Amino acid sequence: MGRESRPNQSCDDEHWKKDKSEMMEEPRVKGNSDMAREAQALQLCGAHVQSDLKSAKYTEEKRNENKMALKLGDTAPNFVADTTHGEIDFHKYIDGSWAILFSHPNDFTPVCTTELGAVSKFLPEFEKRGVKVLALSCNDVESHKGWIKDIESYTPGAPVTYPIISDPKRELAVKFGMLDPDEIDSAGIPLTARAVYIFGPDKKLKLSILYPATTGRNFNEVLRVIDSLQLTATHSVATPVNWNRGDKCMVVPSLSNEAAKEKFPKGFETVEVPSGKQYIRLTPQPDL
């Protein structure tokens, strides 16, 4: 998914050169046609400069707006949007469920095709965990629908049954802080990055990951963090490095040994460390 850049505009066009050479000649009285040509050249140059400034201003504005991205614990902003499943009210759609909202830069591109195919393969696992999935990009619905055929062809046996949101005006991309200022379309407008947002049943943001357009996501990792989020939401544990479902967990430091004995009937073990502090306590994973 290569980057595209806008060609540099120049005001040294033929009209301007001609008018410049004329101004260096012996002084003479200019006619209406001479003045009209000069005015046209100046207007053209001004338009080019204005266009470049406008593009730079747009990019800077989008960078600033992206700084207002969601933070952990923020409630997901609601929206109503067109999707491949018709119009969706986001809050109503995810109400009472865990949810993943993920964006991709562009339809009919190679990395995005592999990603959405992978999500289709993982969909039964997400559904098992009560997680609703939605995708988003700046393309229109018809583009999404045409592209789905390619995705399903590339990943056979995994139909795309989750909705893909259309956001051609970048309104949602800005609202969620999904734009990548370094990845632009042919018009010089930023595309969406590879964002992943996981929301809990309370509609609050539990996790966010932002990948550049050049790096595809690992949905095994997305599934792993969902298991961790759901486990730690209901039990006083934390999941250590490289943890996977079924592995031992850490008892949270805020829980006393007495309270831990009550909460974890399977028991826990304390790992001895040189400091003598008893903060590393392992317990079998509680039931999800």
Helices and strands as residue ranges (DSSP letters): H 14-23, H 32-66, E 80-83, E 86-89, H 90-94, E 98-103, H 110-128, E 131-137, H 141-154, E 164-166, H 171-175, E 179-184, E 190-192, E 194-199, E 205-211, H 219-234, E 237-238, E 249-251, H 257-263, E 269-270, E 281-283
